[in-house]
Amino acid sequence: MRGALERDVLKVLWSASSPMSARDVRERVNVSRPAPLAHTTVTTVLRRLVAKGAVARREIGGRFVYEATSENAAGLAVRRVVAEHGDAALEEFLRLADEHPALRHRVRSLLGPARPVVEPAPEARSWTEVYLGPSDDRTPDDWTRWITDQSTGDVGGT
């Protein structure tokens, strides 16, 4: 990000525990400035940061609030590189990690333990399959026979 104002606004948003209104951002930025910024100046900076993808804007309770899209400047840099270069950037990073054991170790520690592969759940059987068996084993009158058996109490079949 270019400019001291953008940097100051991002620092305020990074330190915030929740999304902030433009007025709240202005108040926090003005604490450390000799001359206070106008509301329009701060909203212009926020609008530019939204356009750059560094800040997200959403409406809550009829007013707009802003929050950083990453936790720090490094996160913004990574987002920019990936946005510009896509998979090639990720492949290059992984190649770099493969070449440097310390970096590879750090990546593995950040990812955490390997997650087990979860097998997909078996397809749920229909209730007719549960009671009557697979559909290819049934004759057209099985359903009628089953209903009749249930109503007469002859559950063993005919």
N, C-alpha and C positions, 0 to 999 in steps of 0.2 A: 504494500500500500504506500502511496506517495502522500506526502504532506503531514505536517505536524498535527493538524486538526483531525485528520482521519485516524492517526495513531492514538491521539488523546481519546477520541470517541470509542475506539476499539478497546482501549485499556479499561475504560469505564464499563463497557459491556462485558468484557472478560471477567471483571471482578464482581459483577452482579450475580445474585443468587436466583434471579428470575427476570423475565422480560421487563423492559423499562419503557416508559413513555418518553417522547422527545423532550418534554419539560423536565423529567427526572434526569435524563442524560445531560441536558444543559446545566442543571443545577450542580451536578457532580463534576462536570468539566470545569465550570466556572470557579469551583473551590480553589483550584491550583493556578488560576490565571490572574494576572494583574488587572486586566481590563475584561469585563464580562462579555461573553458572546451573546449575540441576539438570537432569539428563538428561530428566526428564519435561517440563520447561518447553520445552526445545528441540524435543522430539518433538511437543509440542502446537503450537508455532509452525510446524514443518514440515508437520504435518497440515493446518493452516489454509491455508498457502500452496499446498499441493496442491489443496485444495478451491477455491481462488480461481483456479487455473490458472497460478500464477506459478512453481510448482515441479512437476517430474515425479518420481514415485517408481517404482522398479522393483527387482526382486529379482535379486541376483547372488550366487551361491554360498551361498544360504540366508540372506542378510541383505539388508535394504533399503538402497538407496542413493538419493540425491537429487541433482537437478541443476536449475538454473534453466531455464525454458522460453524465455527470451530473454537477450540479452547485457547488457542494462542496463535502467534504469527507463524510458527512452523506448520500448524494445521492448515492455515490459509495458503502457505507456499505449496504444500503437498496437493491440496485441492486444485490449485492453479495448474500445476504440472500435469496432474492426471487429466484435468479437463482439456488441456491443450494437446497432450500426447497419448491419452488413453492407455490401452493395454501395453503399448511399447514402453511407457514409463514404468509400469509395474514389472514388466519382464526385465528391464534394465536394473531396477532395484533388487529384484531377486537374484539376478546374476551377480550383482555387487555383493550381496549378502553371502552368496555361495563362495565367492573368492576370499572373503575375510571372515575367519572363524569367530572372532569376537563379535562382529555384527550379526552373524548367523545365530550365535548363542543369545544375543540380546533379542532378536526377533522371536526366537522360540520362547524365551521367558515372557515376552509381552503377550504372545498368543495363548499362553497357559498350557495346561496338559491337553494331550490329544483327546478329542471327543470320540466316544464309540460311534460306530456307524449304526444308525437305527434302521432296522428293517421295516419296510412299510407294513402296516396292519393288514391282515388278510381281509379279503373282500367280505363284507357282511352278507350273510345269507338271508334271503327273503323268508318270511314266516311260513310261506307255503313249502319251501324247501325243508325247513326245520320239521314240519309236521308230516309232509308227504314224500320227502326225499327229492333227489334231483329231478328237474322237469323232464329230462329225457327218459326217466323210468316210469313216468305216469301215463296213464291212459286218460282220454278226455273225461271219463266219468269218475275219476278218482276224487275230485273235489266234492261231487254230489254224494259219493259213497261215504266220504269222511264226515260230511255234515249229517247224513242220515245216521251213521254210527254214533256220532256224538249225541244226537237227540234221543236215540233209543237206548243208549248205554252200552252198546256193543262195540267197545273201543278196540277190540282185538282184530277187527276186520270181519268180512263175511266169508 
